[in-house]
């Protein structure tokens, strides 16, 4: 199928490029015209925070939404109570009250807002109650809210917005990381290929696919909830994966030209061999990403679909658009040195017997496989050690880029009142009798006595549609929302303080609020992570077992992948939790690793690690079929693929690493985690541990029950080279490209 597809794409190359161009422009224009509807939405059934929201929604829907804080501050000696400043704040409140979904605004000058202004009367915050949870609000609504609130700023009055709605208005630095990644990838490709044409084609293939995917994702954001950073993540993954996939095919094509094949048959052979590895590697990545649906957490659905779309489009572009473009440039894909050698010395086979670093490295691994494996595993173990200190949570807005409205609001609240005012907790309960109200008052008083609590508001009793009243109490911790102390406080309130305070009264008090939601989010994902890991490993094991007709190969791959992912997490903990070298990439404070990051990183890194496993083992299997000698096959496969795999890994590392210079902490975490995982996997695991283990296992690598072999479909990746024996295909639209054009 791939051979036929490649031949068709080469012969109809003008049509293929035109189709891709139309699809790219159409998706981009349609995405821009319709706009996006990104939202940081998720639901966590059977948790206290979700139950608290559900209670408010059923009993008091107008009070069931989120609360955003508008933070105001003065400069130049002015006070918020000065008549001129107060009049401007009143005007601000009137504007905000007219916005959709706003049900109540509490001025800091009112009795309810008396605690919302600091002692110096220079910093205050205005709670704005909404009738919607943030999962129902979109990025345009966030920008409208922030613009209305900040429109009165100036002349000594500073206005900023904290909370998740304010977060939606923060600019996304998609362009900077992408541009830097493209430049770095181009430099590496120029060094590897020594040809401008060969360097540009992988980038063109990746960018065509990436632009189309992001346009489609913008459209899908209206039908499927996707977080605000989804397009950045797609750009991060798609650029690295897309360039890598194209790199492997271009490399195989150049080897075919050097071996004396004509251009068309060389392209077909490259797609039929390396293209198969690309196809199966891409499928494994998509399976790993879509496996997140098994977690049952809606927040991850949009991320999984968006990332899978990005990978799928880069894979399709490598198998269709790239062969068409290779057909256009013909032998120009070779470097000047390759053309000269071909003209002077004639065709030659490039691979295991060539001179250079990687054949020599393969010889060393063959001589001392045990030493190579042990030394590499020691390094991996040291890098992975911090993983056992991993703390999951949600970084607060104190990590947002300086100058954003949320970061400014966070710093002002922390300065005027304390860090805990950036993430209040909510106590929610249903009361029916005066005795129940007394219990709530007692609960509020007991919570106030806790050493980690800064302030507790007077209970607010809201008439309920279902009978009785809903009690609502705001609790402000002393510690920041992301701190372990705040998480421990939530556990202590739920497990000890509140149960003791309500005693046997029958009153049920729930601890909710945005901070509690993120704590519950981390707990839910942690509990479901083993299921997800098991599912991804099982699916990839089955696919690789069918492809390579081996039980040992997929088992080895799974273990090796987990080792490299463990090292990636260890590096994440060292940088983001412990602060090692954090200042270099703009990490101004330590904090937990995002709760959903282990799931996402495992899915992506497991898939990408399988890429290198497939490319390496495919070539080893080819050599094994030829020689029947396992050690020779491993040695030759490593020698032939080492340069290409490490070059591809370097491109990924630079692309992923370039995104750490963006603004969002979560993107920095993705960048560092992916770059570190690929570095460990490509250099230590695939170039040292895997070949060493395969040499030690011998022919056991290829054991597979014969009865099962006959039952399973033939999905072999490493087909025999067909280019030299296949009958030429007559041209239809384009003349066949022949080797004669080289001279």
C-alpha positions as CSV (number, residue, x, y, z in Angstrom):
1,X,0.0,0.0,0.0
2,X,2.7,2.5,0.9
3,X,4.7,1.6,-2.2
4,X,1.7,2.3,-4.3
5,X,0.9,5.5,-2.4
6,X,4.5,6.8,-2.7
7,X,4.5,6.1,-6.5
8,X,1.2,7.9,-7.0
9,X,2.4,10.9,-4.9
10,X,5.6,11.2,-6.9
11,X,3.9,11.0,-10.3
12,X,1.1,13.4,-9.3
13,X,3.3,15.6,-7.3
14,X,1.8,18.9,-8.5
15,X,-1.7,17.7,-7.5
16,X,-0.5,16.5,-4.1
17,X,1.2,19.8,-3.2
18,X,-1.8,21.7,-4.5
19,X,-4.2,19.6,-2.3
20,X,-2.0,20.2,0.8
21,X,-1.8,23.9,0.1
22,X,-5.6,24.2,-0.3
23,X,-6.2,22.2,2.9
24,X,-3.7,24.3,4.8
25,X,-5.1,27.7,3.7
26,X,-8.7,26.5,4.1
27,X,-8.2,25.1,7.6
28,X,-6.3,28.3,8.7
29,X,-8.8,30.7,7.2
30,X,-11.8,28.8,8.5
31,X,-10.2,28.5,12.0
32,X,-9.5,32.3,12.1
33,X,-13.0,33.2,10.8
34,X,-14.8,31.0,13.3
35,X,-12.4,31.7,16.1
36,X,-11.5,29.5,19.0
37,X,-13.4,28.6,22.1
38,X,-10.6,27.2,24.4
39,X,-11.5,26.7,28.0
40,X,-9.7,25.2,31.0
41,X,-12.6,22.9,31.7
42,X,-12.7,19.6,33.7
43,X,-15.1,17.7,35.9
44,X,-14.2,15.4,38.8
45,X,-17.2,13.3,39.8
46,X,-17.4,11.9,43.3
47,X,-15.1,14.5,44.9
48,X,-15.9,17.0,47.6
49,X,-15.1,20.0,45.4
50,X,-17.4,18.8,42.6
51,X,-20.1,17.9,45.1
52,X,-19.9,21.4,46.5
53,X,-20.5,22.9,43.1
54,X,-23.3,20.5,42.3
55,X,-25.0,21.5,45.6
56,X,-24.8,25.2,44.8
57,X,-26.0,24.6,41.3
58,X,-29.1,22.7,42.4
59,X,-30.0,24.8,45.4
60,X,-28.7,28.3,44.6
61,X,-27.7,28.4,40.9
62,X,-27.0,32.2,41.0
63,X,-24.3,31.6,43.6
64,X,-23.0,28.4,42.0
65,X,-20.5,30.1,39.7
66,X,-16.9,31.0,40.3
67,X,-15.7,34.1,42.0
68,X,-13.1,36.3,40.3
69,X,-11.2,39.0,42.2
70,X,-10.5,42.4,40.7
71,X,-7.5,43.8,42.5
72,X,-7.0,47.5,42.7
73,X,-4.0,49.4,44.0
74,X,-2.8,53.0,44.2
75,X,0.5,54.7,43.9
76,X,2.0,58.1,44.5
77,X,0.6,58.4,48.1
78,X,-3.0,58.1,47.1
79,X,-5.5,55.9,49.0
80,X,-8.4,53.8,47.7
81,X,-10.7,55.7,50.0
82,X,-9.8,59.1,48.4
83,X,-13.0,60.5,46.8
84,X,-11.5,60.7,43.3
85,X,-10.1,57.2,43.4
86,X,-13.3,55.8,45.0
87,X,-15.4,57.4,42.2
88,X,-13.3,55.7,39.6
89,X,-13.6,52.3,41.4
90,X,-17.4,52.8,41.5
91,X,-17.4,53.4,37.8
92,X,-15.4,50.2,37.4
93,X,-17.9,48.3,39.4
94,X,-20.8,49.6,37.3
95,X,-19.1,48.5,34.1
96,X,-18.4,45.0,35.5
97,X,-22.0,44.6,36.8
98,X,-23.3,44.9,33.2
99,X,-21.2,42.0,31.9
100,X,-22.8,38.6,31.1
101,X,-22.7,36.0,33.9
102,X,-22.0,38.6,36.7
103,X,-24.5,38.3,39.5
104,X,-22.9,40.1,42.4
105,X,-20.0,42.6,42.9
106,X,-18.8,43.3,46.5
107,X,-17.2,46.7,46.9
108,X,-14.4,46.8,49.5
109,X,-16.2,49.9,51.0
110,X,-19.3,47.8,52.0
111,X,-19.8,46.0,55.2
112,X,-19.3,42.6,53.5
113,X,-16.1,43.9,51.9
114,X,-14.6,45.5,55.0
115,X,-11.8,42.9,55.1
116,X,-11.1,43.4,51.4
117,X,-8.9,46.5,51.9
118,X,-5.5,46.5,53.5
119,X,-4.5,48.5,56.6
120,X,-2.7,51.2,54.5
121,X,-5.8,51.5,52.2
122,X,-3.5,51.1,49.1
123,X,-4.5,47.6,48.0
124,X,-8.0,46.2,47.8
125,X,-9.9,43.4,46.0
126,X,-13.4,43.3,44.7
127,X,-14.9,39.8,44.6
128,X,-17.1,39.3,41.5
129,X,-19.6,36.4,41.8
130,X,-20.5,34.7,38.5
131,X,-23.4,32.4,37.7
132,X,-21.3,30.0,35.7
133,X,-18.4,27.8,36.4
134,X,-15.3,28.5,34.4
135,X,-15.7,25.3,32.4
136,X,-18.6,27.1,30.7
137,X,-16.7,30.3,30.0
138,X,-14.5,30.9,27.0
139,X,-11.3,32.8,26.1
140,X,-13.2,35.7,24.5
141,X,-15.4,36.1,27.6
142,X,-12.2,36.2,29.7
143,X,-10.8,39.0,27.6
144,X,-14.0,40.9,27.7
145,X,-14.1,40.7,31.5
146,X,-10.5,41.8,31.9
147,X,-10.8,44.6,29.4
148,X,-13.8,46.0,31.2
149,X,-12.2,45.8,34.6
150,X,-8.9,47.4,33.5
151,X,-10.4,50.1,31.4
152,X,-10.5,52.5,34.3
153,X,-6.8,52.0,35.2
154,X,-4.3,54.9,35.0
155,X,-3.6,58.1,36.9
156,X,-2.4,56.4,40.0
157,X,-5.0,53.6,40.0
158,X,-3.8,50.1,39.0
159,X,-6.3,47.4,38.1
160,X,-5.7,43.7,37.5
161,X,-7.7,40.5,37.6
162,X,-6.9,37.2,39.4
163,X,-8.5,33.8,38.9
164,X,-9.1,31.4,36.1
165,X,-11.1,33.9,34.0
166,X,-8.2,36.3,34.1
167,X,-5.9,33.4,33.1
168,X,-8.0,33.0,29.9
169,X,-7.1,36.5,28.9
170,X,-3.3,36.0,29.2
171,X,-1.5,36.1,25.8
172,X,-0.2,32.8,24.5
173,X,3.4,32.9,23.2
174,X,2.9,30.4,20.4
175,X,5.1,32.2,17.8
176,X,8.3,32.7,19.7
177,X,8.9,29.1,20.7
178,X,7.8,27.8,17.3
179,X,10.1,30.2,15.4
180,X,13.1,29.4,17.6
181,X,12.4,25.7,17.2
182,X,12.2,26.0,13.4
183,X,15.5,27.9,13.3
184,X,17.3,25.4,15.5
185,X,15.9,22.5,13.6
186,X,17.1,24.0,10.3
187,X,20.6,24.5,11.6
188,X,20.9,20.8,12.7
189,X,19.4,19.6,9.4
190,X,21.9,21.7,7.4
191,X,24.7,20.2,9.4
192,X,23.4,16.7,9.1
193,X,22.5,16.8,5.4
194,X,24.9,19.3,3.9
195,X,22.2,20.3,1.5
196,X,19.8,23.2,1.7
197,X,17.1,21.3,-0.1
198,X,17.4,18.3,2.1
199,X,17.3,20.5,5.2
200,X,14.2,22.5,4.1
201,X,12.0,19.7,3.1
202,X,11.4,18.1,6.6
203,X,10.6,21.6,7.9
204,X,8.2,22.3,5.1
205,X,6.5,18.9,5.6
206,X,6.1,19.5,9.4
207,X,4.9,23.1,9.0
208,X,2.3,22.2,6.4
209,X,1.0,19.5,8.7
210,X,1.2,21.7,11.8
211,X,-0.6,24.7,10.3
212,X,-3.5,22.4,9.1
213,X,-3.7,20.7,12.4
214,X,-3.9,23.9,14.5
215,X,-6.6,25.3,12.2
216,X,-8.6,22.1,12.6
217,X,-8.1,22.2,16.4
218,X,-9.4,25.8,16.6
219,X,-12.6,24.5,14.9
220,X,-12.8,21.5,17.2
221,X,-12.5,23.7,20.3
222,X,-16.2,24.6,19.8
223,X,-17.3,21.0,20.0
224,X,-14.7,19.6,22.4
225,X,-13.4,21.3,25.5
226,X,-9.7,22.1,25.0
227,X,-7.4,24.0,27.4
228,X,-5.9,27.4,26.4
229,X,-2.4,26.0,25.9
230,X,-3.6,23.2,23.5
231,X,-2.3,24.8,20.3
232,X,1.1,25.5,21.9
233,X,1.4,21.9,23.0
234,X,0.4,20.7,19.5
235,X,3.1,23.0,18.0
236,X,5.6,21.7,20.5
237,X,4.9,18.0,19.7
238,X,4.0,18.4,16.0
239,X,7.2,20.3,15.1
240,X,9.5,17.8,16.7
241,X,7.7,14.7,15.5
242,X,7.1,16.1,12.0
243,X,10.7,17.0,11.4
244,X,11.8,13.6,12.7
245,X,9.5,11.6,10.6
246,X,10.5,13.4,7.5
247,X,14.2,13.2,8.4
248,X,14.1,9.4,8.5
249,X,12.5,9.2,5.0
250,X,14.8,11.8,3.5
251,X,17.8,9.9,4.9
252,X,16.7,6.6,3.4
253,X,16.1,8.3,0.1
254,X,19.5,9.8,0.0
255,X,21.0,6.4,0.7
256,X,19.1,5.0,-2.2
257,X,20.4,7.7,-4.6
258,X,24.0,7.1,-3.4
259,X,23.5,3.3,-4.0
260,X,22.7,4.1,-7.7
261,X,18.9,4.0,-7.8
262,X,16.9,6.4,-9.9
263,X,15.0,9.1,-8.1
264,X,11.5,7.7,-8.3
265,X,12.4,4.2,-7.2
266,X,14.5,5.6,-4.4
267,X,11.6,7.6,-3.1
268,X,9.3,4.7,-3.3
269,X,11.8,2.5,-1.5
270,X,12.3,5.1,1.3
271,X,8.6,5.3,1.9
272,X,8.1,1.6,1.7
273,X,10.8,1.0,4.3
274,X,11.3,4.0,6.6
275,X,7.8,5.1,5.8
276,X,6.5,1.9,7.3
277,X,8.4,2.7,10.5
278,X,7.0,6.2,10.5
279,X,3.4,4.8,10.1
280,X,3.7,2.4,13.0
281,X,5.6,4.8,15.2
282,X,2.9,7.5,14.6
283,X,0.1,5.0,15.3
284,X,1.8,4.1,18.6
285,X,2.0,7.7,19.6
286,X,-1.7,8.3,18.8
287,X,-2.7,5.2,20.7
288,X,-0.7,6.4,23.7
289,X,-2.3,9.8,23.5
290,X,-5.9,8.6,23.0
291,X,-5.4,6.1,25.8
292,X,-6.0,9.1,28.2
293,X,-9.7,8.7,27.5
294,X,-9.5,5.6,29.8
295,X,-8.9,8.0,32.7
296,X,-12.4,9.4,32.5
297,X,-11.2,13.0,33.1
298,X,-12.8,15.4,30.6
299,X,-10.0,17.9,30.9
300,X,-7.6,15.5,29.2
301,X,-10.0,14.6,26.3
302,X,-9.4,17.8,24.4
303,X,-5.6,17.6,25.0
304,X,-5.5,14.0,23.8
305,X,-7.4,14.7,20.6
306,X,-5.5,17.8,19.8
307,X,-2.1,16.2,20.3
308,X,-3.2,13.1,18.3
309,X,-4.4,15.2,15.5
310,X,-1.0,17.0,15.4
311,X,0.9,13.7,15.3
312,X,-1.5,12.2,12.7
313,X,-1.1,15.1,10.3
314,X,2.7,15.1,10.5
315,X,2.7,11.4,9.8
316,X,0.4,11.8,6.8
317,X,2.4,14.7,5.5
318,X,5.6,12.6,5.7
319,X,4.0,9.8,3.7
320,X,2.4,12.0,1.0
321,X,3.6,15.6,0.8
322,X,7.2,14.8,1.4
323,X,7.5,12.2,-1.5
324,X,5.9,14.7,-3.8
325,X,8.4,17.5,-2.9
326,X,11.3,15.0,-3.2
327,X,10.1,14.3,-6.7
328,X,10.3,18.0,-7.5
329,X,13.9,18.5,-6.4
330,X,15.3,15.2,-7.7
331,X,19.0,14.5,-7.0
332,X,19.4,18.0,-5.5
333,X,18.5,16.4,-2.2
334,X,22.1,15.0,-2.1
335,X,25.0,17.0,-0.7
336,X,27.7,18.2,-3.0
337,X,30.1,15.7,-1.5
338,X,27.7,12.8,-2.2
339,X,27.3,13.9,-5.8
340,X,31.0,14.1,-6.3
341,X,31.7,10.7,-4.7
342,X,29.0,9.2,-6.9
343,X,30.4,10.7,-10.0
344,X,34.0,9.7,-9.2
345,X,33.5,6.3,-7.4
346,X,30.2,5.1,-8.6
347,X,27.3,3.8,-6.5
348,X,28.0,2.4,-3.0
349,X,25.8,1.0,-0.2
350,X,25.7,3.4,2.8
351,X,25.2,1.7,6.2
352,X,26.8,-0.7,8.6
353,X,30.2,-1.0,6.9
354,X,30.8,2.7,6.4
355,X,33.6,4.4,8.3
356,X,32.8,6.8,11.0
357,X,31.9,7.2,14.7
358,X,28.8,5.0,14.8
359,X,30.3,1.9,13.2
360,X,33.1,2.2,15.7
361,X,30.7,2.7,18.6
362,X,28.7,-0.3,17.5
363,X,31.9,-2.4,17.6
364,X,32.6,-1.2,21.2
365,X,29.1,-2.2,22.3
366,X,29.5,-5.6,20.6
367,X,32.8,-6.2,22.5
368,X,31.6,-5.2,26.0
369,X,27.7,-5.3,26.1
370,X,27.5,-5.8,29.8
371,X,29.7,-2.8,30.6
372,X,27.8,-0.6,28.1
373,X,24.5,-1.5,29.6
374,X,25.5,-1.2,33.3
375,X,27.2,2.2,32.9
376,X,24.2,3.6,31.0
377,X,21.7,2.3,33.5
378,X,23.7,3.8,36.4
379,X,23.4,7.2,34.8
380,X,19.7,6.7,34.1
381,X,19.2,5.6,37.7
382,X,20.9,8.8,39.1
383,X,18.7,11.0,36.9
384,X,15.6,9.2,37.9
385,X,16.2,9.2,41.6
386,X,14.4,12.6,42.3
387,X,11.2,11.0,40.8
388,X,10.5,9.5,44.2
389,X,10.1,13.0,45.6
390,X,7.5,13.9,43.0
391,X,4.6,16.1,44.3
392,X,1.7,16.7,42.0
393,X,-0.5,19.8,42.2
394,X,-1.3,22.9,40.4
395,X,1.1,25.9,40.2
396,X,-0.6,29.1,41.1
397,X,-0.6,32.4,39.3
398,X,2.5,33.5,41.1
399,X,4.3,31.6,38.3
400,X,2.6,33.5,35.5
401,X,4.8,35.8,33.4
402,X,5.6,39.1,34.9
403,X,3.3,41.8,33.5
404,X,0.3,39.6,32.9
405,X,-2.9,40.7,34.7
406,X,-3.0,37.5,36.8
407,X,0.6,37.8,38.0
408,X,0.2,41.4,38.9
409,X,-3.0,40.6,40.8
410,X,-1.3,37.7,42.6
411,X,1.6,39.8,43.7
412,X,-0.6,42.6,45.0
413,X,-2.9,40.3,47.0
414,X,0.2,38.6,48.5
415,X,1.6,41.9,49.4
416,X,-1.6,43.4,50.8
417,X,-3.1,40.4,52.5
418,X,-1.0,37.2,52.2
419,X,-0.5,34.6,49.6
420,X,-3.5,32.5,50.7
421,X,-5.9,35.2,49.5
422,X,-5.0,34.1,46.0
423,X,-6.8,30.7,46.5
424,X,-9.6,30.8,49.1
425,X,-11.4,27.7,50.1
426,X,-15.2,27.4,50.3
427,X,-17.2,25.6,53.0
428,X,-20.6,24.7,51.6
429,X,-23.5,23.0,53.4
430,X,-27.3,22.8,53.4
431,X,-29.1,23.9,56.6
432,X,-32.7,23.6,57.6
433,X,-33.0,24.7,61.2
434,X,-31.5,27.3,63.6
435,X,-29.6,24.5,65.2
436,X,-27.9,23.7,61.8
437,X,-26.9,27.4,61.5
438,X,-25.3,27.1,65.0
439,X,-23.3,24.1,63.8
440,X,-22.1,26.1,60.8
441,X,-21.1,29.0,63.0
442,X,-19.2,26.5,65.2
443,X,-17.5,25.0,62.2
444,X,-16.4,28.4,60.9
445,X,-15.0,29.2,64.4
446,X,-13.1,26.0,64.6
447,X,-11.7,26.4,61.1
448,X,-10.6,29.9,62.1
449,X,-8.6,28.5,65.0
450,X,-6.4,26.4,62.7
451,X,-2.8,27.6,62.6
452,X,-2.6,27.6,58.8
453,X,-5.8,29.7,58.4
454,X,-5.4,33.4,57.9
455,X,-9.1,34.5,57.8
456,X,-12.6,33.1,57.7
457,X,-15.7,35.1,56.6
458,X,-19.0,35.3,58.4
459,X,-21.3,32.5,57.1
460,X,-23.6,33.6,54.4
461,X,-27.0,31.9,54.2
462,X,-28.6,31.7,50.8
463,X,-32.2,30.6,50.3
464,X,-32.4,27.3,48.5
465,X,-34.7,26.4,45.7
466,X,-35.0,22.9,47.2
467,X,-35.8,24.0,50.7
468,X,-33.8,25.4,53.6
469,X,-30.7,27.5,53.0
470,X,-27.2,27.0,51.6
471,X,-24.4,28.0,54.0
472,X,-21.3,29.5,52.3
473,X,-18.1,30.3,54.1
474,X,-14.9,31.7,52.6
475,X,-11.6,30.4,54.2
476,X,-8.3,32.1,53.4
477,X,-5.2,30.0,54.1
478,X,-1.9,31.5,55.2
479,X,0.0,29.6,52.5
480,X,-0.1,30.0,48.7
481,X,-2.5,27.8,46.7
482,X,0.4,25.6,45.3
483,X,2.1,25.0,48.6
484,X,2.0,21.6,50.3
485,X,0.8,23.4,53.5
486,X,-2.4,24.4,51.7
487,X,-3.0,20.8,50.5
488,X,-2.4,19.5,54.0
489,X,-4.8,22.1,55.3
490,X,-7.6,20.8,53.0
491,X,-7.0,17.2,54.1
492,X,-7.0,18.3,57.8
493,X,-10.2,20.2,57.4
494,X,-12.0,17.4,55.7
495,X,-10.6,14.5,57.8
496,X,-10.4,16.1,61.3
497,X,-11.5,19.6,62.0
498,X,-14.9,19.6,60.3
499,X,-16.0,16.1,61.3
500,X,-15.1,16.9,64.9
501,X,-17.0,20.2,64.7
502,X,-20.2,18.8,63.2
503,X,-20.1,15.8,65.6
504,X,-23.4,13.9,65.4
505,X,-25.5,16.9,64.2
506,X,-26.1,15.4,60.8
507,X,-24.9,18.5,59.0
508,X,-22.6,17.8,56.1
509,X,-20.0,20.4,55.3
510,X,-18.0,20.2,52.0
511,X,-14.7,21.8,51.3
512,X,-14.6,23.3,47.8
513,X,-13.2,26.2,45.8
514,X,-10.7,26.4,43.0
515,X,-7.7,25.3,45.1
516,X,-9.6,22.3,46.4
517,X,-10.6,21.4,42.9
518,X,-7.0,21.2,41.8
519,X,-6.1,19.1,44.9
520,X,-8.9,16.7,44.0
521,X,-7.7,16.7,40.4
522,X,-4.3,15.5,41.5
523,X,-5.8,12.8,43.6
524,X,-8.0,11.5,40.8
525,X,-5.2,11.4,38.3
526,X,-2.8,9.8,40.7
527,X,-5.3,7.0,41.5
528,X,-6.0,6.3,37.8
529,X,-2.4,6.6,36.6
530,X,-1.5,2.8,37.0
531,X,-4.5,1.9,34.9
532,X,-3.5,4.3,32.1
533,X,0.1,3.1,32.1
534,X,-1.0,-0.5,32.0
535,X,-3.3,0.2,29.1
536,X,-0.7,2.0,27.0
537,X,2.0,-0.6,27.7
538,X,-0.4,-3.4,26.8
539,X,-1.6,-1.9,23.5
540,X,1.9,-1.1,22.4
541,X,3.1,-4.5,23.4
542,X,0.4,-6.2,21.3
543,X,1.2,-4.0,18.2
544,X,5.0,-4.5,18.4
545,X,4.5,-8.2,19.0
546,X,2.5,-8.4,15.8
547,X,4.9,-6.2,13.8
548,X,8.2,-7.9,14.9
549,X,6.8,-11.4,15.6
550,X,8.5,-11.4,19.0
551,X,7.6,-11.3,22.7
552,X,11.0,-10.2,23.9
553,X,11.3,-7.1,21.7
554,X,8.1,-5.3,22.9
555,X,8.8,-6.4,26.5
556,X,12.3,-4.9,26.3
557,X,10.9,-1.8,24.7
558,X,8.3,-1.2,27.4
559,X,10.9,-1.6,30.2
560,X,13.3,0.7,28.5
561,X,10.7,3.3,27.8
562,X,9.6,3.4,31.5
563,X,13.3,3.9,32.5
564,X,13.7,6.9,30.2
565,X,10.4,8.4,31.3
566,X,11.4,8.0,34.9
567,X,14.6,9.9,34.2
568,X,12.6,12.7,32.6
569,X,10.4,13.0,35.7
570,X,13.5,13.0,37.9
571,X,14.9,16.0,36.0
572,X,11.5,17.7,36.2
573,X,11.4,17.3,40.0
574,X,15.0,18.6,40.3
575,X,14.2,21.7,38.2
576,X,10.7,22.7,39.1
577,X,10.3,21.3,42.7
578,X,13.9,21.7,43.9
579,X,14.8,24.7,41.8
580,X,18.0,23.4,40.3
581,X,19.0,25.7,37.3
582,X,15.4,27.1,37.4
583,X,16.5,30.7,37.1
584,X,18.1,29.9,33.7
585,X,14.7,29.3,32.2
586,X,12.8,31.9,34.2
587,X,11.4,29.7,37.0
588,X,11.2,32.3,39.8
589,X,9.8,30.0,42.5
590,X,9.6,26.3,43.1
591,X,6.3,24.4,43.2
592,X,4.6,21.1,42.4
593,X,4.5,19.5,39.0
594,X,1.2,19.9,37.2
595,X,-1.2,17.1,38.1
596,X,-1.9,16.2,34.5
597,X,1.7,16.3,33.4
598,X,2.6,12.7,34.3
599,X,-0.2,11.4,32.2
600,X,0.5,13.6,29.2
601,X,4.3,13.2,29.4
602,X,4.0,9.4,29.7
603,X,1.7,9.2,26.7
604,X,3.9,11.4,24.6
605,X,7.3,10.1,25.7
606,X,6.2,6.5,25.5
607,X,5.1,7.0,22.0
608,X,8.2,8.9,20.9
609,X,10.5,6.4,22.6
610,X,8.7,3.7,20.6
611,X,9.6,5.7,17.5
612,X,13.3,5.2,18.1
613,X,12.7,1.6,19.1
614,X,10.9,0.9,15.9
615,X,13.5,2.6,13.7
616,X,16.4,0.8,15.5
617,X,14.9,-2.6,15.7
618,X,13.5,-2.4,12.2
619,X,17.0,-2.0,10.8
620,X,18.3,-4.7,13.2
621,X,15.6,-7.1,12.0
622,X,16.5,-6.4,8.3
623,X,20.1,-7.3,9.1
624,X,19.1,-10.4,11.0
625,X,17.0,-11.6,8.1
626,X,20.1,-11.2,5.8
627,X,22.7,-12.8,8.1
628,X,20.9,-14.9,10.6
629,X,23.5,-13.8,13.2
630,X,22.0,-11.9,16.1
631,X,25.2,-10.1,17.2
632,X,26.1,-9.1,13.7
633,X,22.6,-7.9,13.1
634,X,22.5,-5.7,16.2
635,X,26.0,-4.3,15.5
636,X,25.1,-3.5,11.9
637,X,21.7,-2.1,12.8
638,X,23.2,0.2,15.4
639,X,26.0,1.3,13.0
640,X,23.5,2.1,10.3
641,X,20.9,4.0,12.3
642,X,23.0,5.6,15.1
643,X,23.7,8.9,13.3
644,X,20.1,9.3,12.0
645,X,18.5,8.5,15.4
646,X,20.8,10.8,17.4
647,X,20.4,13.6,14.8
648,X,16.6,13.2,15.0
649,X,16.8,13.2,18.7
650,X,18.9,16.4,18.7
651,X,16.3,18.1,16.6
652,X,13.6,17.1,19.0
653,X,15.6,18.2,22.0
654,X,16.3,21.6,20.5
655,X,12.6,22.1,19.4
656,X,11.3,21.0,22.8
657,X,13.9,23.0,24.6
658,X,13.1,26.2,22.7
659,X,9.7,26.3,24.3
660,X,11.1,26.8,27.8
661,X,11.7,30.4,26.8
662,X,8.0,30.9,26.5
663,X,5.9,32.4,29.3
664,X,3.8,29.6,30.7
665,X,5.2,27.4,33.4
666,X,3.2,24.4,32.1
667,X,4.8,24.7,28.7
668,X,8.3,25.0,30.3
669,X,7.5,21.8,32.1
670,X,6.5,20.1,28.9
671,X,9.6,21.4,27.1
672,X,12.1,20.3,29.8
673,X,10.3,16.9,30.4
674,X,10.2,16.0,26.7
675,X,13.7,17.3,25.9
676,X,15.2,15.4,28.9
677,X,13.2,12.2,28.1
678,X,14.4,12.2,24.4
679,X,18.0,12.9,25.4
680,X,18.1,10.0,27.9
681,X,16.2,7.7,25.6
682,X,18.1,8.3,22.4
683,X,21.6,8.5,23.8
684,X,21.6,6.1,26.8
685,X,18.7,3.7,26.2
686,X,18.7,3.2,22.4
687,X,22.4,3.6,21.7
688,X,23.7,1.7,24.8
689,X,21.2,-0.4,26.8
690,X,18.9,-1.8,24.0
691,X,21.7,-3.0,21.7
692,X,23.6,-4.4,24.7
693,X,20.6,-6.3,26.0
694,X,19.7,-7.6,22.5
695,X,23.2,-8.9,22.0
696,X,23.1,-10.7,25.4
697,X,19.7,-12.2,24.7
698,X,20.8,-13.6,21.3
699,X,18.2,-15.5,19.2
700,X,15.7,-15.2,22.1
701,X,15.0,-11.8,20.7
702,X,13.1,-13.3,17.8
703,X,11.3,-16.1,19.5
704,X,7.6,-16.3,18.7
705,X,5.1,-19.3,18.7
706,X,4.6,-20.6,15.2
707,X,0.9,-21.3,15.7
708,X,0.3,-17.7,16.8
709,X,2.4,-16.5,13.9
710,X,0.0,-18.1,11.4
711,X,-3.0,-16.7,13.1
712,X,-1.9,-13.0,13.3
713,X,-2.1,-10.6,10.4
714,X,1.2,-9.7,8.6
715,X,2.0,-6.1,9.7
716,X,5.8,-6.3,9.1
717,X,7.6,-3.0,9.2
718,X,10.9,-4.1,7.7
719,X,10.1,-5.3,4.2
720,X,12.7,-6.4,1.8
721,X,14.2,-3.6,-0.3
722,X,12.0,-3.7,-3.5
723,X,13.4,-0.7,-5.4
724,X,16.0,-2.7,-7.2
725,X,13.8,-5.5,-8.3
726,X,10.5,-3.7,-8.9
727,X,9.4,-3.2,-12.5
728,X,9.3,0.5,-13.3
729,X,6.0,2.2,-13.3
730,X,5.1,4.1,-16.4
731,X,4.7,7.8,-16.0
732,X,1.3,9.4,-16.2
733,X,1.4,13.2,-15.5
734,X,5.0,13.7,-14.8
735,X,8.1,12.3,-16.5
736,X,10.0,9.6,-14.5
737,X,13.0,11.0,-12.7
738,X,16.1,9.0,-13.5
739,X,19.6,8.8,-12.2
740,X,20.9,10.3,-15.5
741,X,19.9,13.7,-14.2
742,X,22.6,13.5,-11.6
743,X,25.4,13.7,-14.1
